[in-house]
Amino acid sequence: MGNSQVRREMKRRARENVKRHYFLFVFICLIAAAIGTQFRSELRFLNLDSAQIDTVRGFLASFGREGFEADSRGVLAMAVSRLTSGTLAGIVDETIRSLAGSNELLVSLGILMSSVLFAAACIFFVDPFAVAMRRPFMEGRVYDRVGLHRLAFPHQVRRWVHVALAMLRMNMQHLLWALTVVGGFIKRYSYAMVPFILAENPGLTGKEAILLSRRMMNGHKWELFTLDVTMLGWKLLAVFTLGLSDVFFGSSYRMAVYAEFYTVRRQEALASGLEGAQALCDTYLYERADEERLAQAYPERQREIVVPKRTYRNGVERFFCETFGVTLWPNEQDMEIERAHIRVLHGRYTAQCAAGEAYPLRLCPLPVVEKKQREPLLYSRKYSIFSLILIFFTFSMVGWMWEVGLHLLEHGTFVNRGVLHGPWLPIYGTGGVLTLVALYKARKKPALEFVLTMVLCGVVEYLTAYYLELTHDGARWWDYGGYFLNLHGRICAEGLLVFGLGGMAAVYAIAPQLDNLFRRMNRGVLVAVCAVLLALFAADEVYSSAHPNTGAGITSIESGAPQEASEAGNDLAAALEMEVSLS
């Protein structure tokens, strides 16, 4: 079979792979583009600085506050003007230059800390994601059931840090070769198989993966270059569609084609007895195991799991439990029901593996460590009233510490943020608790939960801002004027995105952990702590209604002027914006 026929066959198989797992692959590529791992050009349609869309910019500005230029503030405004040129690289460059020219110790320390954290994020998350994202594409070639959880494969075999260090070595070597210009181009193709090799066997060291990739690509670099040339049409189309064609197909298709190219190289390496190829031993990543082998690995697939039914003492208890997921005290019935649901979901996935529909993780050559949990993180659990009270104060206090810390790093001064005088920002707690209670029935649908969380928190933040302005002669405790897609300066797009992401983290991870902790408390102590906190909070509310917390760095100075106002609920955006603005 000639090279052109091989390429056509690879592309055909890639199209079938993308078709079977379309939405999963598109979402994975979007994540890669958003965090800067790969496919950054996908997001060029967000670049609103172009003269081609000045009309759109003016239209969006009409919804914001008067006196502010549209899209002049915030992380989204920064991102849309930097994504196509490499946002992360730009931030690193500017923070380093800012650090070199800064005379303020606290500012310098803040920039240095942010740069270190950024470098750590790149090494231990962004770069390993390039390996993790390839695993679903490889599994999708053979199996019909591939979920987002397959991105966690390096973690499941306890090799995530191992992969991070291997990718760091590859990137450093490639960077050194890039100094020779021609060498960088050649090594791009010489090292092209490294992420796929690590996706199959995360146990290899960087040196081993690089050496194996070089051997596999020896005599085949031109083939991969030719393959890239044949896909230039998709890149040209992406230019004319501002990256939208890549979002909806191009990036997923190219990644699937590269997975096919790696598969062909792997088969040739094993057939020829290439030195080091014996490390590519994940047989069931490329073919399905027979029924007997699967039956030995998954003997429990025939077990039937019975989900017990909840009993209620009265109609009021039933209403609050089933509508809002709220109980007076923790109820063992609820926990047992949710444990049963978790076993059902796990059994469903196990059945898919046993039927050959999903990759059989138990047949992986690397040992898989079963995750042990003393108490399961049941996101669909019901929360007691006392747990919700403590969750409210936990979120409120953490939000206060976050905002105070940001202001301290940015301006070098301590400012008690918020309307109240105590160490809490109730908008954080209110948003968190409302997400848990009002959106209880949406928890089993994460996409719906995300959208509704943004809507709910947006309404709360807007009405809170409006009420404070109405009752305090127009004073503003936060102002999003100039932020991308802001509404009257009271809410903005990126603030809602942060609320959405924070709400997801709260519902599916943080709140269950906190609830497990609060359940261990003695009931008497639990009631006493809640009573004391509520009393202090009520006193603060009464006092602050007559004497609100105001001043520089807390409330706006004047409408339309640059200000140090608190952007409550958008602190992640403020932190990232600070890194760039300080330069």
Beta strands, then each sheet from edge to edge (+ up, - down):
strand 1: 326-327
strand 2: 383-384
strand 3: 486-487
strand 4: 491-492
sheet 1: 1+ 2+
sheet 2: 3+ 4-
end
